[in-house]
């Protein structure tokens, strides 16, 4: 049983990191290798936009702007 609890925690951690990397306006995303170089927020990594803590929607450059 302990194995499954650890695995669940590990998977949750990986998912949280991926969400941060893919969120165009997340302040912590600059700490990940995919986002080290400055670029326009419209690449394959930028498909989420944070609307409030714990909430995100699909990133739309026309609606949210290119940043």
CHARMM-style PDB file with segment names, atoms N, HN, CA, C and O in Angstrom:
ATOM      1  N   UNK     1       0.822  -1.198   0.000  1.00  0.00      PROA
ATOM      2  CA  UNK     1       0.000   0.000   0.000  1.00  0.00      PROA
ATOM      3  C   UNK     1       0.862   1.257   0.000  1.00  0.00      PROA
ATOM      4  O   UNK     1       0.524   2.241  -0.659  1.00  0.00      PROA
ATOM      5  N   UNK     2       1.960   1.233   0.725  1.00  0.00      PROA
ATOM      6  HN  UNK     2       2.235   0.434   1.260  1.00  0.00      PROA
ATOM      7  CA  UNK     2       2.845   2.390   0.794  1.00  0.00      PROA
ATOM      8  C   UNK     2       3.400   2.742  -0.584  1.00  0.00      PROA
ATOM      9  O   UNK     2       3.553   3.919  -0.910  1.00  0.00      PROA
ATOM     10  N   UNK     3       3.702   1.723  -1.394  1.00  0.00      PROA
ATOM     11  HN  UNK     3       3.577   0.766  -1.130  1.00  0.00      PROA
ATOM     12  CA  UNK     3       4.195   1.943  -2.751  1.00  0.00      PROA
ATOM     13  C   UNK     3       3.222   2.794  -3.559  1.00  0.00      PROA
ATOM     14  O   UNK     3       3.644   3.719  -4.252  1.00  0.00      PROA
ATOM     15  N   UNK     4       1.941   2.500  -3.483  1.00  0.00      PROA
ATOM     16  HN  UNK     4       1.598   1.749  -2.920  1.00  0.00      PROA
ATOM     17  CA  UNK     4       0.947   3.225  -4.257  1.00  0.00      PROA
ATOM     18  C   UNK     4       0.793   4.665  -3.773  1.00  0.00      PROA
ATOM     19  O   UNK     4       0.578   5.566  -4.583  1.00  0.00      PROA
ATOM     20  N   UNK     5       0.900   4.892  -2.471  1.00  0.00      PROA
ATOM     21  HN  UNK     5       1.075   4.160  -1.813  1.00  0.00      PROA
ATOM     22  CA  UNK     5       0.829   6.255  -1.941  1.00  0.00      PROA
ATOM     23  C   UNK     5       2.019   7.076  -2.420  1.00  0.00      PROA
ATOM     24  O   UNK     5       1.858   8.236  -2.800  1.00  0.00      PROA
ATOM     25  N   UNK     6       3.209   6.488  -2.404  1.00  0.00      PROA
ATOM     26  HN  UNK     6       3.339   5.546  -2.094  1.00  0.00      PROA
ATOM     27  CA  UNK     6       4.388   7.192  -2.899  1.00  0.00      PROA
ATOM     28  C   UNK     6       4.272   7.472  -4.389  1.00  0.00      PROA
ATOM     29  O   UNK     6       4.595   8.566  -4.851  1.00  0.00      PROA
ATOM     30  N   UNK     7       3.813   6.486  -5.130  1.00  0.00      PROA
ATOM     31  HN  UNK     7       3.551   5.597  -4.755  1.00  0.00      PROA
ATOM     32  CA  UNK     7       3.677   6.645  -6.583  1.00  0.00      PROA
ATOM     33  C   UNK     7       2.658   7.734  -6.903  1.00  0.00      PROA
ATOM     34  O   UNK     7       2.891   8.539  -7.805  1.00  0.00      PROA
ATOM     35  N   UNK     8       1.561   7.778  -6.204  1.00  0.00      PROA
ATOM     36  HN  UNK     8       1.372   7.124  -5.472  1.00  0.00      PROA
ATOM     37  CA  UNK     8       0.533   8.792  -6.415  1.00  0.00      PROA
ATOM     38  C   UNK     8       1.102  10.192  -6.150  1.00  0.00      PROA
ATOM     39  O   UNK     8       0.840  11.129  -6.905  1.00  0.00      PROA
ATOM     40  N   UNK     9       1.878  10.323  -5.074  1.00  0.00      PROA
ATOM     41  HN  UNK     9       2.091   9.563  -4.460  1.00  0.00      PROA
ATOM     42  CA  UNK     9       2.504  11.597  -4.737  1.00  0.00      PROA
ATOM     43  C   UNK     9       3.498  12.007  -5.827  1.00  0.00      PROA
ATOM     44  O   UNK     9       3.561  13.179  -6.200  1.00  0.00      PROA
ATOM     45  N   UNK    10       4.261  11.063  -6.327  1.00  0.00      PROA
ATOM     46  HN  UNK    10       4.210  10.111  -6.023  1.00  0.00      PROA
ATOM     47  CA  UNK    10       5.238  11.316  -7.382  1.00  0.00      PROA
ATOM     48  C   UNK    10       4.544  11.763  -8.666  1.00  0.00      PROA
ATOM     49  O   UNK    10       4.962  12.741  -9.285  1.00  0.00      PROA
ATOM     50  N   UNK    11       3.512  11.073  -9.063  1.00  0.00      PROA
ATOM     51  HN  UNK    11       3.173  10.278  -8.560  1.00  0.00      PROA
ATOM     52  CA  UNK    11       2.764  11.422 -10.275  1.00  0.00      PROA
ATOM     53  C   UNK    11       2.125  12.795 -10.129  1.00  0.00      PROA
ATOM     54  O   UNK    11       2.146  13.581 -11.076  1.00  0.00      PROA
ATOM     55  N   UNK    12       1.567  13.100  -8.985  1.00  0.00      PROA
ATOM     56  HN  UNK    12       1.550  12.461  -8.215  1.00  0.00      PROA
ATOM     57  CA  UNK    12       0.962  14.411  -8.734  1.00  0.00      PROA
ATOM     58  C   UNK    12       2.017  15.513  -8.859  1.00  0.00      PROA
ATOM     59  O   UNK    12       1.741  16.578  -9.411  1.00  0.00      PROA
ATOM     60  N   UNK    13       3.212  15.261  -8.354  1.00  0.00      PROA
ATOM     61  HN  UNK    13       3.437  14.395  -7.906  1.00  0.00      PROA
ATOM     62  CA  UNK    13       4.299  16.226  -8.433  1.00  0.00      PROA
ATOM     63  C   UNK    13       4.709  16.474  -9.886  1.00  0.00      PROA
ATOM     64  O   UNK    13       4.928  17.619 -10.282  1.00  0.00      PROA
ATOM     65  N   UNK    14       4.810  15.427 -10.664  1.00  0.00      PROA
ATOM     66  HN  UNK    14       4.631  14.497 -10.342  1.00  0.00      PROA
ATOM     67  CA  UNK    14       5.155  15.561 -12.082  1.00  0.00      PROA
ATOM     68  C   UNK    14       4.082  16.355 -12.816  1.00  0.00      PROA
ATOM     69  O   UNK    14       4.403  17.221 -13.630  1.00  0.00      PROA
ATOM     70  N   UNK    15       2.836  16.075 -12.544  1.00  0.00      PROA
ATOM     71  HN  UNK    15       2.576  15.371 -11.883  1.00  0.00      PROA
ATOM     72  CA  UNK    15       1.741  16.787 -13.202  1.00  0.00      PROA
ATOM     73  C   UNK    15       1.768  18.272 -12.844  1.00  0.00      PROA
ATOM     74  O   UNK    15       1.559  19.116 -13.715  1.00  0.00      PROA
ATOM     75  N   UNK    16       2.019  18.599 -11.594  1.00  0.00      PROA
ATOM     76  HN  UNK    16       2.188  17.913 -10.886  1.00  0.00      PROA
ATOM     77  CA  UNK    16       2.103  20.002 -11.189  1.00  0.00      PROA
ATOM     78  C   UNK    16       3.225  20.717 -11.922  1.00  0.00      PROA
ATOM     79  O   UNK    16       3.046  21.851 -12.365  1.00  0.00      PROA
ATOM     80  N   UNK    17       4.376  20.076 -12.058  1.00  0.00      PROA
ATOM     81  HN  UNK    17       4.521  19.154 -11.698  1.00  0.00      PROA
ATOM     82  CA  UNK    17       5.496  20.682 -12.786  1.00  0.00      PROA
ATOM     83  C   UNK    17       5.127  20.913 -14.249  1.00  0.00      PROA
ATOM     84  O   UNK    17       5.437  21.969 -14.802  1.00  0.00      PROA
ATOM     85  N   UNK    18       4.479  19.957 -14.873  1.00  0.00      PROA
ATOM     86  HN  UNK    18       4.227  19.100 -14.424  1.00  0.00      PROA
ATOM     87  CA  UNK    18       4.096  20.112 -16.275  1.00  0.00      PROA
ATOM     88  C   UNK    18       3.081  21.233 -16.462  1.00  0.00      PROA
ATOM     89  O   UNK    18       3.140  21.961 -17.452  1.00  0.00      PROA
ATOM     90  N   UNK    19       2.168  21.377 -15.537  1.00  0.00      PROA
ATOM     91  HN  UNK    19       2.120  20.785 -14.732  1.00  0.00      PROA
ATOM     92  CA  UNK    19       1.189  22.464 -15.611  1.00  0.00      PROA
ATOM     93  C   UNK    19       1.889  23.812 -15.508  1.00  0.00      PROA
ATOM     94  O   UNK    19       1.547  24.741 -16.240  1.00  0.00      PROA
ATOM     95  N   UNK    20       2.860  23.931 -14.614  1.00  0.00      PROA
ATOM     96  HN  UNK    20       3.138  23.177 -14.020  1.00  0.00      PROA
ATOM     97  CA  UNK    20       3.603  25.185 -14.477  1.00  0.00      PROA
ATOM     98  C   UNK    20       4.344  25.509 -15.761  1.00  0.00      PROA
ATOM     99  O   UNK    20       4.312  26.651 -16.219  1.00  0.00      PROA
ATOM    100  N   UNK    21       5.011  24.525 -16.351  1.00  0.00      PROA
ATOM    101  HN  UNK    21       5.037  23.597 -15.979  1.00  0.00      PROA
ATOM    102  CA  UNK    21       5.772  24.733 -17.585  1.00  0.00      PROA
ATOM    103  C   UNK    21       4.867  25.199 -18.718  1.00  0.00      PROA
ATOM    104  O   UNK    21       5.277  26.030 -19.527  1.00  0.00      PROA
ATOM    105  N   UNK    22       3.659  24.686 -18.790  1.00  0.00      PROA
ATOM    106  HN  UNK    22       3.326  24.010 -18.132  1.00  0.00      PROA
ATOM    107  CA  UNK    22       2.757  24.964 -19.910  1.00  0.00      PROA
ATOM    108  C   UNK    22       1.846  26.160 -19.692  1.00  0.00      PROA
ATOM    109  O   UNK    22       1.063  26.493 -20.581  1.00  0.00      PROA
ATOM    110  N   UNK    23       1.919  26.811 -18.552  1.00  0.00      PROA
ATOM    111  HN  UNK    23       2.555  26.540 -17.830  1.00  0.00      PROA
ATOM    112  CA  UNK    23       1.058  27.950 -18.266  1.00  0.00      PROA
ATOM    113  C   UNK    23       1.789  29.238 -18.631  1.00  0.00      PROA
ATOM    114  O   UNK    23       2.805  29.573 -18.023  1.00  0.00      PROA
ATOM    115  N   UNK    24       1.276  29.951 -19.614  1.00  0.00      PROA
ATOM    116  HN  UNK    24       0.451  29.678 -20.109  1.00  0.00      PROA
ATOM    117  CA  UNK    24       1.941  31.121 -20.196  1.00  0.00      PROA
ATOM    118  C   UNK    24       2.196  32.228 -19.189  1.00  0.00      PROA
ATOM    119  O   UNK    24       3.178  32.955 -19.338  1.00  0.00      PROA
ATOM    120  N   UNK    25       1.373  32.388 -18.186  1.00  0.00      PROA
ATOM    121  HN  UNK    25       0.576  31.797 -18.065  1.00  0.00      PROA
ATOM    122  CA  UNK    25       1.535  33.496 -17.240  1.00  0.00      PROA
ATOM    123  C   UNK    25       1.912  33.048 -15.821  1.00  0.00      PROA
ATOM    124  O   UNK    25       1.720  33.809 -14.872  1.00  0.00      PROA
ATOM    125  N   UNK    26       2.435  31.851 -15.661  1.00  0.00      PROA
ATOM    126  HN  UNK    26       2.590  31.233 -16.431  1.00  0.00      PROA
ATOM    127  CA  UNK    26       2.824  31.375 -14.329  1.00  0.00      PROA
ATOM    128  C   UNK    26       4.191  31.949 -13.968  1.00  0.00      PROA
ATOM    129  O   UNK    26       5.145  31.783 -14.728  1.00  0.00      PROA
ATOM    130  N   UNK    27       4.304  32.624 -12.814  1.00  0.00      PROA
ATOM    131  HN  UNK    27       3.528  32.759 -12.196  1.00  0.00      PROA
ATOM    132  CA  UNK    27       5.569  33.275 -12.467  1.00  0.00      PROA
ATOM    133  C   UNK    27       6.734  32.313 -12.228  1.00  0.00      PROA
ATOM    134  O   UNK    27       7.885  32.712 -12.406  1.00  0.00      PROA
ATOM    135  N   UNK    28       6.485  31.076 -11.837  1.00  0.00      PROA
ATOM    136  HN  UNK    28       5.551  30.751 -11.692  1.00  0.00      PROA
ATOM    137  CA  UNK    28       7.564  30.123 -11.540  1.00  0.00      PROA
ATOM    138  C   UNK    28       8.061  29.373 -12.765  1.00  0.00      PROA
ATOM    139  O   UNK    28       9.018  28.605 -12.662  1.00  0.00      PROA
ATOM    140  N   UNK    29       7.453  29.569 -13.892  1.00  0.00      PROA
ATOM    141  HN  UNK    29       6.676  30.192 -13.975  1.00  0.00      PROA
ATOM    142  CA  UNK    29       7.826  28.791 -15.071  1.00  0.00      PROA
ATOM    143  C   UNK    29       9.222  29.095 -15.573  1.00  0.00      PROA
ATOM    144  O   UNK    29       9.800  28.281 -16.294  1.00  0.00      PROA
ATOM    145  N   UNK    30       9.783  30.237 -15.216  1.00  0.00      PROA
ATOM    146  HN  UNK    30       9.314  30.898 -14.630  1.00  0.00      PROA
ATOM    147  CA  UNK    30      11.121  30.595 -15.690  1.00  0.00      PROA
ATOM    148  C   UNK    30      12.213  29.708 -15.096  1.00  0.00      PROA
ATOM    149  O   UNK    30      13.349  29.731 -15.569  1.00  0.00      PROA
ATOM    150  N   UNK    31      11.886  28.932 -14.074  1.00  0.00      PROA
ATOM    151  HN  UNK    31      10.963  28.913 -13.690  1.00  0.00      PROA
ATOM    152  CA  UNK    31      12.866  28.079 -13.423  1.00  0.00      PROA
ATOM    153  C   UNK    31      13.004  26.717 -14.093  1.00  0.00      PROA
ATOM    154  O   UNK    31      13.805  25.900 -13.638  1.00  0.00      PROA
ATOM    155  N   UNK    32      12.264  26.448 -15.139  1.00  0.00      PROA
ATOM    156  HN  UNK    32      11.614  27.111 -15.509  1.00  0.00      PROA
ATOM    157  CA  UNK    32      12.310  25.169 -15.831  1.00  0.00      PROA
ATOM    158  C   UNK    32      13.098  25.315 -17.134  1.00  0.00      PROA
ATOM    159  O   UNK    32      13.046  26.368 -17.770  1.00  0.00      PROA
ATOM    160  N   UNK    33      13.828  24.270 -17.536  1.00  0.00      PROA
ATOM    161  HN  UNK    33      13.871  23.415 -17.019  1.00  0.00      PROA
ATOM    162  CA  UNK    33      14.701  24.366 -18.709  1.00  0.00      PROA
ATOM    163  C   UNK    33      13.982  24.796 -19.993  1.00  0.00      PROA
ATOM    164  O   UNK    33      14.565  25.499 -20.819  1.00  0.00      PROA
ATOM    165  N   UNK    34      12.743  24.387 -20.162  1.00  0.00      PROA
ATOM    166  HN  UNK    34      12.270  23.817 -19.491  1.00  0.00      PROA
ATOM    167  CA  UNK    34      11.997  24.734 -21.367  1.00  0.00      PROA
ATOM    168  C   UNK    34      11.796  26.237 -21.501  1.00  0.00      PROA
ATOM    169  O   UNK    34      11.598  26.745 -22.604  1.00  0.00      PROA
ATOM    170  N   UNK    35      11.846  26.941 -20.386  1.00  0.00      PROA
ATOM    171  HN  UNK    35      12.007  26.528 -19.489  1.00  0.00      PROA
ATOM    172  CA  UNK    35      11.529  28.363 -20.363  1.00  0.00      PROA
ATOM    173  C   UNK    35      12.713  29.245 -19.992  1.00  0.00      PROA
ATOM    174  O   UNK    35      12.516  30.402 -19.622  1.00  0.00      PROA
ATOM    175  N   UNK    36      13.930  28.733 -20.078  1.00  0.00      PROA
ATOM    176  HN  UNK    36      14.090  27.793 -20.378  1.00  0.00      PROA
ATOM    177  CA  UNK    36      15.111  29.511 -19.702  1.00  0.00      PROA
ATOM    178  C   UNK    36      15.376  30.652 -20.687  1.00  0.00      PROA
ATOM    179  O   UNK    36      15.741  31.753 -20.273  1.00  0.00      PROA
ATOM    180  N   UNK    37      15.197  30.400 -21.974  1.00  0.00      PROA
ATOM    181  HN  UNK    37      14.900  29.506 -22.310  1.00  0.00      PROA
ATOM    182  CA  UNK    37      15.446  31.430 -22.982  1.00  0.00      PROA
ATOM    183  C   UNK    37      14.183  32.255 -23.180  1.00  0.00      PROA
ATOM    184  O   UNK    37      13.085  31.703 -23.258  1.00  0.00      PROA
ATOM    185  N   UNK    38      14.333  33.581 -23.261  1.00  0.00      PROA
ATOM    186  HN  UNK    38      15.225  34.029 -23.197  1.00  0.00      PROA
ATOM    187  CA  UNK    38      13.151  34.426 -23.511  1.00  0.00      PROA
ATOM    188  C   UNK    38      12.529  34.095 -24.872  1.00  0.00      PROA
ATOM    189  O   UNK    38      13.241  33.861 -25.849  1.00  0.00      PROA
ATOM    190  N   UNK    39      11.222  34.079 -24.921  1.00  0.00      PROA
ATOM    191  HN  UNK    39      10.644  34.269 -24.128  1.00  0.00      PROA
ATOM    192  CA  UNK    39      10.509  33.805 -26.178  1.00  0.00      PROA
ATOM    193  C   UNK    39       9.091  34.317 -26.079  1.00  0.00      PROA
ATOM    194  O   UNK    39       8.599  34.622 -24.993  1.00  0.00      PROA
ATOM    195  N   UNK    40       8.455  34.407 -27.197  1.00  0.00      PROA
ATOM    196  HN  UNK    40       8.855  34.160 -28.080  1.00  0.00      PROA
ATOM    197  CA  UNK    40       7.056  34.822 -27.231  1.00  0.00      PROA
ATOM    198  C   UNK    40       6.212  33.653 -26.737  1.00  0.00      PROA
ATOM    199  O   UNK    40       6.499  32.500 -27.061  1.00  0.00      PROA
ATOM    200  N   UNK    41       5.189  33.938 -25.965  1.00  0.00      PROA
ATOM    201  HN  UNK    41       4.956  34.874 -25.702  1.00  0.00      PROA
ATOM    202  CA  UNK    41       4.352  32.894 -25.368  1.00  0.00      PROA
ATOM    203  C   UNK    41       3.342  32.357 -26.368  1.00  0.00      PROA
ATOM    204  O   UNK    41       2.141  32.594 -26.242  1.00  0.00      PROA
ATOM    205  N   UNK    42       3.829  31.645 -27.345  1.00  0.00      PROA
ATOM    206  HN  UNK    42       4.805  31.452 -27.448  1.00  0.00      PROA
ATOM    207  CA  UNK    42       2.912  31.007 -28.297  1.00  0.00      PROA
ATOM    208  C   UNK    42       3.531  29.727 -28.867  1.00  0.00      PROA
ATOM    209  O   UNK    42       3.167  29.299 -29.962  1.00  0.00      PROA
ATOM    210  N   UNK    43       4.458  29.118 -28.133  1.00  0.00      PROA
ATOM    211  HN  UNK    43       4.753  29.466 -27.243  1.00  0.00      PROA
ATOM    212  CA  UNK    43       5.102  27.908 -28.620  1.00  0.00      PROA
ATOM    213  C   UNK    43       4.319  26.673 -28.171  1.00  0.00      PROA
ATOM    214  O   UNK    43       3.206  26.774 -27.656  1.00  0.00      PROA
ATOM    215  N   UNK    44       4.921  25.522 -28.379  1.00  0.00      PROA
ATOM    216  HN  UNK    44       5.825  25.439 -28.797  1.00  0.00      PROA
ATOM    217  CA  UNK    44       4.254  24.268 -28.000  1.00  0.00      PROA
ATOM    218  C   UNK    44       4.080  24.132 -26.496  1.00  0.00      PROA
ATOM    219  O   UNK    44       3.248  23.346 -26.042  1.00  0.00      PROA
ATOM    220  N   UNK    45       4.850  24.885 -25.712  1.00  0.00      PROA
ATOM    221  HN  UNK    45       5.525  25.524 -26.081  1.00  0.00      PROA
ATOM    222  CA  UNK    45       4.756  24.788 -24.257  1.00  0.00      PROA
ATOM    223  C   UNK    45       3.664  25.671 -23.671  1.00  0.00      PROA
ATOM    224  O   UNK    45       3.259  25.462 -22.528  1.00  0.00      PROA
ATOM    225  N   UNK    46       3.192  26.623 -24.404  1.00  0.00      PROA
ATOM    226  HN  UNK    46       3.522  26.793 -25.333  1.00  0.00      PROA
ATOM    227  CA  UNK    46       2.246  27.607 -23.860  1.00  0.00      PROA
ATOM    228  C   UNK    46       0.828  27.327 -24.333  1.00  0.00      PROA
ATOM    229  O   UNK    46       0.379  27.888 -25.333  1.00  0.00      PROA
ATOM    230  N   UNK    47       0.129  26.463 -23.618  1.00  0.00      PROA
ATOM    231  HN  UNK    47       0.494  26.007 -22.806  1.00  0.00      PROA
ATOM    232  CA  UNK    47      -1.257  26.198 -24.006  1.00  0.00      PROA
ATOM    233  C   UNK    47      -2.234  26.381 -22.858  1.00  0.00      PROA
ATOM    234  O   UNK    47      -3.430  26.135 -23.015  1.00  0.00      PROA
ATOM    235  N   UNK    48      -1.734  26.812 -21.700  1.00  0.00      PROA
ATOM    236  HN  UNK    48      -0.762  27.011 -21.572  1.00  0.00      PROA
ATOM    237  CA  UNK    48      -2.605  27.095 -20.566  1.00  0.00      PROA
ATOM    238  C   UNK    48      -2.411  28.540 -20.122  1.00  0.00      PROA
ATOM    239  O   UNK    48      -1.346  29.121 -20.328  1.00  0.00      PROA
ATOM    240  N   UNK    49      -3.436  29.112 -19.518  1.00  0.00      PROA
ATOM    241  HN  UNK    49      -4.302  28.640 -19.350  1.00  0.00      PROA
ATOM    242  CA  UNK    49      -3.394  30.464 -18.973  1.00  0.00      PROA
ATOM    243  C   UNK    49      -4.063  30.432 -17.608  1.00  0.00      PROA
ATOM    244  O   UNK    49      -5.225  30.040 -17.494  1.00  0.00      PROA
ATOM    245  N   UNK    50      -3.341  30.841 -16.575  1.00  0.00      PROA
ATOM    246  HN  UNK    50      -2.398  31.159 -16.667  1.00  0.00      PROA
ATOM    247  CA  UNK    50      -3.876  30.813 -15.216  1.00  0.00      PROA
ATOM    248  C   UNK    50      -4.858  31.968 -15.026  1.00  0.00      PROA
ATOM    249  O   UNK    50      -4.528  33.126 -15.284  1.00  0.00      PROA
ATOM    250  N   UNK    51      -6.066  31.639 -14.571  1.00  0.00      PROA
ATOM    251  HN  UNK    51      -6.335  30.699 -14.361  1.00  0.00      PROA
ATOM    252  CA  UNK    51      -7.081  32.659 -14.331  1.00  0.00      PROA
ATOM    253  C   UNK    51      -7.159  33.046 -12.864  1.00  0.00      PROA
ATOM    254  O   UNK    51      -7.497  34.183 -12.531  1.00  0.00      PROA
ATOM    255  N   UNK    52      -6.847  32.103 -11.990  1.00  0.00      PROA
ATOM    256  HN  UNK    52      -6.573  31.180 -12.260  1.00  0.00      PROA
ATOM    257  CA  UNK    52      -6.786  32.328 -10.544  1.00  0.00      PROA
ATOM    258  C   UNK    52      -6.066  31.140  -9.953  1.00  0.00      PROA
ATOM    259  O   UNK    52      -5.786  30.171 -10.659  1.00  0.00      PROA
ATOM    260  N   UNK    53      -5.765  31.196  -8.691  1.00  0.00      PROA
ATOM    261  HN  UNK    53      -5.992  31.983  -8.118  1.00  0.00      PROA
ATOM    262  CA  UNK    53      -5.021  30.108  -8.054  1.00  0.00      PROA
ATOM    263  C   UNK    53      -5.759  28.776  -8.214  1.00  0.00      PROA
ATOM    264  O   UNK    53      -6.916  28.637  -7.815  1.00  0.00      PROA
ATOM    265  N   UNK    54      -5.072  27.813  -8.799  1.00  0.00      PROA
ATOM    266  HN  UNK    54      -4.133  27.926  -9.122  1.00  0.00      PROA
ATOM    267  CA  UNK    54      -5.648  26.488  -8.979  1.00  0.00      PROA
ATOM    268  C   UNK    54      -6.568  26.360 -10.179  1.00  0.00      PROA
ATOM    269  O   UNK    54      -7.176  25.307 -10.367  1.00  0.00      PROA
ATOM    270  N   UNK    55      -6.689  27.396 -10.996  1.00  0.00      PROA
ATOM    271  HN  UNK    55      -6.194  28.252 -10.844  1.00  0.00      PROA
ATOM    272  CA  UNK    55      -7.568  27.365 -12.168  1.00  0.00      PROA
ATOM    273  C   UNK    55      -6.795  27.806 -13.404  1.00  0.00      PROA
ATOM    274  O   UNK    55      -5.976  28.723 -13.350  1.00  0.00      PROA
ATOM    275  N   UNK    56      -7.068  27.141 -14.506  1.00  0.00      PROA
ATOM    276  HN  UNK    56      -7.733  26.395 -14.550  1.00  0.00      PROA
ATOM    277  CA  UNK    56      -6.432  27.506 -15.772  1.00  0.00      PROA
ATOM    278  C   UNK    56      -7.410  27.248 -16.905  1.00  0.00      PROA
ATOM    279  O   UNK    56      -8.338  26.448 -16.784  1.00  0.00      PROA
ATOM    280  N   UNK    57      -7.181  27.939 -17.999  1.00  0.00      PROA
ATOM    281  HN  UNK    57      -6.427  28.589 -18.098  1.00  0.00      PROA
ATOM    282  CA  UNK    57      -7.974  27.723 -19.206  1.00  0.00      PROA
ATOM    283  C   UNK    57      -7.010  27.644 -20.371  1.00  0.00      PROA
ATOM    284  O   UNK    57      -5.827  27.950 -20.226  1.00  0.00      PROA
ATOM    285  N   UNK    58      -7.507  27.237 -21.521  1.00  0.00      PROA
ATOM    286  HN  UNK    58      -8.469  26.988 -21.639  1.00  0.00      PROA
ATOM    287  CA  UNK    58      -6.660  27.168 -22.696  1.00  0.00      PROA
ATOM    288  C   UNK    58      -6.180  28.563 -23.067  1.00  0.00      PROA
ATOM    289  O   UNK    58      -6.953  29.520 -23.060  1.00  0.00      PROA
ATOM    290  N   UNK    59      -4.903  28.665 -23.387  1.00  0.00      PROA
ATOM    291  HN  UNK    59      -4.275  27.887 -23.393  1.00  0.00      PROA
ATOM    292  CA  UNK    59      -4.293  29.946 -23.730  1.00  0.00      PROA
ATOM    293  C   UNK    59      -4.704  30.353 -25.136  1.00  0.00      PROA
ATOM    294  O   UNK    59      -4.548  29.585 -26.085  1.00  0.00      PROA
ATOM    295  N   UNK    60      -5.227  31.557 -25.262  1.00  0.00      PROA
ATOM    296  HN  UNK    60      -5.354  32.181 -24.491  1.00  0.00      PROA
ATOM    297  CA  UNK    60      -5.629  32.125 -26.548  1.00  0.00      PROA
ATOM    298  C   UNK    60      -4.907  33.472 -26.688  1.00  0.00      PROA
ATOM    299  O   UNK    60      -5.254  34.424 -25.990  1.00  0.00      PROA
ATOM    300  N   UNK    61      -3.906  33.568 -27.582  1.00  0.00      PROA
ATOM    301  HN  UNK    61      -3.625  32.794 -28.149  1.00  0.00      PROA
ATOM    302  CA  UNK    61      -3.156  34.811 -27.720  1.00  0.00      PROA
ATOM    303  C   UNK    61      -4.040  36.031 -28.041  1.00  0.00      PROA
ATOM    304  O   UNK    61      -3.721  37.148 -27.633  1.00  0.00      PROA
ATOM    305  N   UNK    62      -5.114  35.826 -28.746  1.00  0.00      PROA
ATOM    306  HN  UNK    62      -5.373  34.919 -29.077  1.00  0.00      PROA
ATOM    307  CA  UNK    62      -6.007  36.949 -29.061  1.00  0.00      PROA
ATOM    308  C   UNK    62      -6.747  37.430 -27.828  1.00  0.00      PROA
ATOM    309  O   UNK    62      -6.987  38.628 -27.676  1.00  0.00      PROA
ATOM    310  N   UNK    63      -7.110  36.513 -26.950  1.00  0.00      PROA
ATOM    311  HN  UNK    63      -6.914  35.540 -27.074  1.00  0.00      PROA
ATOM    312  CA  UNK    63      -7.842  36.871 -25.737  1.00  0.00      PROA
ATOM    313  C   UNK    63      -6.902  37.343 -24.619  1.00  0.00      PROA
ATOM    314  O   UNK    63      -7.181  38.339 -23.952  1.00  0.00      PROA
ATOM    315  N   UNK    64      -5.790  36.626 -24.417  1.00  0.00      PROA
ATOM    316  HN  UNK    64      -5.563  35.817 -24.959  1.00  0.00      PROA
ATOM    317  CA  UNK    64      -4.890  36.887 -23.302  1.00  0.00      PROA
ATOM    318  C   UNK    64      -3.693  37.743 -23.664  1.00  0.00      PROA
ATOM    319  O   UNK    64      -2.981  38.219 -22.779  1.00  0.00      PROA
ATOM    320  N   UNK    65      -3.464  37.943 -24.932  1.00  0.00      PROA
ATOM    321  HN  UNK    65      -4.042  37.557 -25.651  1.00  0.00      PROA
ATOM    322  CA  UNK    65      -2.298  38.726 -25.378  1.00  0.00      PROA
ATOM    323  C   UNK    65      -1.080  37.844 -25.517  1.00  0.00      PROA
ATOM    324  O   UNK    65      -1.012  36.755 -24.947  1.00  0.00      PROA
ATOM    325  N   UNK    66      -0.117  38.328 -26.282  1.00  0.00      PROA
ATOM    326  HN  UNK    66      -0.172  39.212 -26.745  1.00  0.00      PROA
ATOM    327  CA  UNK    66       1.126  37.600 -26.474  1.00  0.00      PROA
ATOM    328  C   UNK    66       2.160  38.214 -25.558  1.00  0.00      PROA
ATOM    329  O   UNK    66       2.466  39.402 -25.660  1.00  0.00      PROA
ATOM    330  N   UNK    67       2.689  37.418 -24.676  1.00  0.00      PROA
ATOM    331  HN  UNK    67       2.440  36.453 -24.593  1.00  0.00      PROA
ATOM    332  CA  UNK    67       3.627  37.956 -23.701  1.00  0.00      PROA
ATOM    333  C   UNK    67       4.890  37.208 -23.574  1.00  0.00      PROA
ATOM    334  OT1 UNK    67       5.751  37.580 -22.776  1.00  0.00      PROA
TER     335      UNK     67
END
